[in-house]
Amino acid sequence: MLKRFAIVLSLITAASSFSFAGGKGGTELALASYGGLGVVASRGIPLNIKFLSSNGIGTFGEIELGAGFGNELALGAELSGGILIGVAQGISVYGSLGPAIGVGNGTNFGLGAEIGFNIDVNSSSIIIEAGSHPSAGYVAVGLRF
């Protein structure tokens, strides 16, 4: 039942026209060391918190899914809130934290977290990210498009 709920929620989010992955607009897709070779994908929405945005700090909500194929299958999903801070022309750093579920050796609930960099290249961004879901920690490199 919980797996079905996570799949339905992911499909609804992926179908939404308004996204804000990696703290910026677009969809994020990355290769990851997620309990072995894996992938991480996310979509999100901007959260306009005026006192933060007036100080140059962007805020966002995000749903992130991860899957890895090592000795056993590792799956994870996270619903998080985060901040985005521009550090230089075309470079920003972000972090998020939220409830997460992991499936590997059974089902685990806990906190999911991520930190990462966006490096803007034309209309896309290269992302470098490290994070953790209850089933696995990961390091990922990919694109926001």
Sequence and secondary structure as in RCSB ss.txt:
>XXXX:A:sequence
MLKRFAIVLSLITAASSFSFAGGKGGTELALASYGGLGVVASRGIPLNIKFLSSNGIGTFGEIELGAGFGNELAL
GAELSGGILIGVAQGISVYGSLGPAIGVGNGTNFGLGAEIGFNIDVNSSSIIIEAGSHPSAGYVAVGLRF
>XXXX:A:secstr
 HHHHHHHHHHHHHH S   GGGSSS EEEEEESSSEEEEEEEEEE   HHHHTTTEEEEEEEEEEEEESSSEEE
EEEEEEEEEEEEETTEEEEEEEEEEEEESSSEEEEEEEEEEEEEEETTEEEEEEEEEETTEEEEEEEEE 
